[in-house]
Amino acid sequence: MEADQLLDEIRDINLAYLLLAKQMLREDRVSAMYRLGINQDIAEILDKLTSAQLVKMAASNMLLCRFRFDDRLIAQMLSNDTREQSVTKSHAAILMAGKPAEAIV
């Protein structure tokens, strides 16, 4: 993949992520914060972004979203295709809920 194409893909992902995050925050702030893994400060910043600020932020060459899991157990639980999928995904959600939301440093 060419470098310019990769940057375009990152920008597209960033824009989609930011638009989704804003929509989720408008619909159900508490649930959105939990699902996005963000704290109140980040939620307020995202919620207040104008369209121009959102597009400018999305144009970054850095991926703004990230995986919320950093261990093998959760990755396996989320990717495992079993008949007990609802229980497995619930267990993974409980484990991820125990991880603190990201803070602005």
Secondary structure, 3 states (H helix, E strand, C coil): CCHHHHHHHHHHHHHHHHHHHHHHHHHCHHHHHHHHCECHHHHHHHHHCCHHHHHHHHCCCCCCCCCCCCCHHHHHHHHCCCCCHHHHHHHHHHHHHCCCCECCC
